[in-house]
Amino acid sequence: MYIKDKLQSRAWLAGALNALDFGDDAPDIMAALNRQGLLHPANIAALELCVEKWRTGQKLAAGDLSGVTVDRFLFLKAMCALFVPLIRTQHAALGLPREITDETCRGIGAGVFAALREYPDELVHKLGWAGLYCREIMFKAGIFVYRLAPISAKLPVWAFRERASGRVAALASDGLAVDDRGLICQDGQPAALVTSLRRTPAAFTGNLVAPAGRITDRRVTLPLPAWEKILAPGDFTAEIHIPPGRSMVATDCGKSLRQAAQVFGKNLAQHGVRCFTCMSWVLSPDWPELLPDSNMAKFMREVYLFPIKAGPTAGINFVFRRSAEELDLRTAPRRSRLQRIMLDKLAQKEPLHAGGMFMLLEDAGKYGTQPYR
């Protein structure tokens, strides 16, 4: 009844579509509503099923839309409109600013629009992320999306801050196989170093991870309580997601981080989050060397990097919209320098890496000064 009532209210539906920046589609959706097509029992049943799956974290399947009688793209946009009040309720309960809620809704609309453009045949499978906004603490602030989440128990670093000076240092987790570049070995790759992390009530001792993202053979002891632990496996962090389609301009990155730090510090302080974290192909340790003037490399110089273990084709799906197995190296597009570098590496059977980063929330105001270098 909730769904049918909402769709029958033209004013409500128009407002929800505008919140998602789907205003241009409103006339077609309203036309479907006028013809009673959108309110057909089969469409209402499909909407109820899909929204319930989104809310409970179940995966949508193509068969969920098998009985839909209207244009599926318009149907899915109308379905997204039903999430607007759910997200507003969630954010209001968390005490998040209204401008954050509004930007989050627009971000969902942009994500759906991108999926319509880039993954039309797999659209239903690509929309599962939208339900996270109703089940978890997740919001968009400027260029990035942020999610409160525990970082992997396999996090390859532990991070510390010296209380007196504010210096930050990271030590590698125990037992990591490291190659001669200071990166975590690919499967089957011989190790130049195996890390060791030792903890006592008095200190942590381990292999230093340089801020540029390389694990070193230098052994460092950080005495407690002179050094406080700020990041460890399993800790809750402000996880950064980088939506596609928008350049990571430095001013935009800094503004987003500062805005999110304020939200976590003021509105979500009870969760005790200390750090932003991100693990992505965007943070490949190759980019500062191969693409030194890129926005990706500039972002990487502002944060504390660390290596992660990833498959040898990291980023191919995002850059070429198909897997490495499906990619024809002879005909794949080479329009950008990034594409050319990635294809050359594949041709030479060199691995494409991913990487990780952290940044203290309290250091977001220092973005632009390379605070860890």
N, C-alpha and C positions, 0 to 999 in steps of 0.2 A: 504494500500500500504506500509505503514511503516513496518508492521510486516512481510509481504512477502519479502520485500527487505532485511530486516535484516537476515531472515532465509536463504535467497539465498546466502548470503555472508559467505562462509565457514570460512574465517579468522575471521570475526566479531563474528560468533557464537562460534567458538572455544575459542576466547578470553573471551567472556562473561561466558561461562561454566567454564573456568579456574578461573575466578574471584570469582565464587561461590564455588570453590573447587569441581566441578563436572567433572573434567578432565577425570576421569576414565569412565564416561558415554559418553564422546564425540564420541568414535568410533561407538557406537550403534545409537546415535542420528544422526551422519553423515550418517550412513548406511540408516536410515529412510529417510534422506534428499535425498540421492542418488537415492533411489527408487521412489522419488517424493511423498512418502506417507505423509510426514510431510506437504507438500505443497498442499495436497488435499483440495479442496474448503471447505469441511466440517470441516477440522482441522483449517484452517485459520479463518473461521467464529467463531469456538469455542474459539480460541485464542483471537480474537478481543473482543468477549463478555466478557470473563473472565478478560482480562486486563482492560477493561473499568470498570467492576465492582470493581476490586481492586482499581483502581485509584479514584473512586467516593465513595468508602466505602460501596458498596452494598455487601450483603452476597452471596457467591458462593453456588450453589446448585448442587447436583449430576446430575440433568438433563442438566446442562450446558455442560456436556461432553458426552451427549447421542449419538452424531453423530461422535465422534472421531474414526478414523480408525486405529490408531497406538497404541502401548502399552501406557497405561495412565500414568504410572510413568515417562516414558521418555517424554511424552507429557508435563507433569507438570514441569519437569526440564527445558525443552526448553522454557516453558512459563516464568519460573523464570528468564531465561537469558534475556528476553525482559525488565526486570526491571532494569538491571544493568545500562544502559544509563540514565534511568529516575532518579535513585538514584544519579548517578554521577552529573547530571545536578542540582538536588535539593541541594546537598551538596556544589557544586561549587558556587551556588547562595548565600548560607549561609556563604561562606568563610571557610568551614571546611577543616582541613588538609587532604591531599590525603591519608595518612596512616589510618585515621579514616574511610574514605570512603571505602578503600580496606578491612578493618577489618569488616565493616558493611556488605559488600557483602558476605564475607566468613561466617559471622554469619547467614545470611539468608539461605545460602546453608546448614549450619549445622542444622538449624531449620527444613528445609524441609526434610533433611536426617533423622532426629529424627522422624518426623511425618510419613515418609514412613515406618520406622521400628516399631513405636509404635501404630500408628493409621491408618493402611492401609485401613480399611473399611470406615473411616471417614475423609480421607485425605483432600478432598475438603473443608469440613467444618472447618478444622483446619488451613487453609492457609489464612484466612482473615487478620491476623495480618501483613502479608507481605506488604499489601497496605499502612499501616500506614507510612512506610518509605518514600513514595512519597507524602503523604498528610500532614504530620506533621514534626516537628523537632524531629528527632529520630535517634540515632546512637549507634554503639557498640564501646566500648573502653575497651579492655581487657576482663575480666570475665563477666562484666555486660553490659546490654543495658540501655540507658538513653533516656528519653522522656520528652520534655518540655510540661508540662500539669498543669492545675489548680487542686489543691488538693480539695477533696470533701468539699462541704459546711457543711457537717456533721463531719468534722475533730474534734476529741474529745479533742484536746489540742490547746493552744496558747503558743507560745514559745518566749522568751525574752533573750536578752544579756545585761549585765550590762556594760555600756560604759567604766567605769574606770578600772574595773578588768578583763573584758572579761568573767566573769561567765555566765553560761547559766541556765535558769530555765524555767519550763513549768507549766502552770496552766490548769486545766481541764475546758472544755467548760461547759456551764450552763445546769443544768437539767439532768445530767447523773445518772442513777441508777447504783450503785457500790456495789459489793458483799464484803464479809469479807476478801477476798484476795486482794482487791484493783483493781479488774478487772470489766469490764462492764458486767452487768447482762445479762444472757441469757433470752429469752422470758419466762415469767412466774416465774422467779427466784426472791425471795424476796430480797429487797435492804437493805444493812447495812448502806448506805449513799446515799444521793442525792446531787450532786455537785451544787455549786452556784458561778457564775462568775459575778463580778460587775465592771463596767467600768465608770470612771469619767474622766474629762479633766486632772485630776492630777495623777491618778493611776489606776492600775488593781489590784483587790483583788479576790482571788479564792483559790481553793484546789490545793496544790502542787502535781505535778506528779513527783515521784522520777525517776531518770535516769534509774533505773532498770525496769521501766515500770509499776509501781503500783500507783494508785491514792490514796492519803492519806487524812486523815481528818484534816491535818494541814492547817490552813488558812494563806496565805501569801499576803502581799501588796507590789507591785512593783511600786515605784514612778516614774513618768515621769517628765522630760526626762532623768533621771539617767539610766533608763532601756529602750532599744529600742526594738520594736516588730520585730521579725525576721521571724515568721511563724504564719499565721492565716488562718481560713477556706476560701477557694477560691483563695488563693495566688498561683501564678505560681511557680512550683518547678522543680527540676531535679529528675524526677520520675525514680526510679531504678527498672528494671526488671531482675530477676535472671533466666537465661536460664537453662534448665535441662541438666544433663549429665556431669557436670564438678564440681569438689570439690571446695568449697569456702576456698581455702588455704589463710592464712592471708596475705602473701606477694602479692598474686595475687589481693586480695580485695583492699589492700592499693594502689597498683600500678594503678588499674582501677579508683579508686576514685580520685587520684591525677591527672591522665590524663584527666578525665572528668571535674574536677574543672578548669583545665587550658582552656579547650574548652569553657566552659560556661563563664569563666571570660574574655577570650580574643576574641573569635570568636562570642560569643552570648551575649556579655555584655549588649546590648541594651534591653534585656528582664529583666534585674534586678533580676535574680534568686539568692537567698541567701542560700537555703538549698537543700540538697538531701532528698528525702523521699521514703519510701517503706512501703507497707502494704501486709503482706503475712503470710501463715502458717509457713514459715521458721522462722518467728520471734515469734513463740509461747512462751508465758511466762513460759511454762513448761520445755523448753529445757535446760536453764542454770542449773536447778536442776536435771533433769533426764538424761541429756546428757552433763555434764559439760565440757568434753574434746572434744566435737564435734566441727567441723568448724563452725556450725551454732551458737553455744553458744559463741565461741570466737569472731565471728563477732558482736554478740549482745552486748558484753562488750565494744566494741569500739564506740558505737553510743548511742544516747539518745532514749530510748524506751518509748512507750506509748501503753496502751491497746486499742483495737478496738472491736466493736461488730461484731461477725461473727457466722456462723452456727456451730453446735456442732460436725461437722465431717470435719473440715478444714484440708486440706492436703491429704485426702484419695485418691482423684482423681489423684493427682500427684505421690504419692508413690506407689499406687497399679494399676493405669491406669484403674480404674473403680470406680463407685460411691459406697457409703457405702451400699445402698440398694442392689446393685448387688454383694456385697462381701460376700463370705461364710467364716465365721470366723474359720470353722473347716479345710478348705483346703487352705486358703490364705497363701502366702509365709511368712515365718518368718526368712528369711536369714540374716537380719540386726537387730541390737538392736532397731533402729527406728521403723521398721515394728512390732517388738514384742511389743514395748510400745504402739503403736497406736492400735494394735489389742486387747491388754489387756484392754485399756481404753474403747474401744467399747464394749467389753464383760461385763465390769463392769458398762456400761452405764454412763461413765464419759465423759464430753465434751472434744473435741479436739479444742484448741483455735488457733486463729491467733493473730498477733500483728503488731504494726507499729513502725517506727523509723524515726528520722531525724538527720541530721548532717550538720553543716554549711559548705559551700564550702571552706571557709577559714581555716577550721579545718582539711581538708583532709590530710594535711601534718603532722598532729599529730596522724594519724592512727597508732596504735600499742602502744600508750601510755595511752589508756583508758581516753581520755580527759574530759569526763563528769562524771567520777566516783570519 
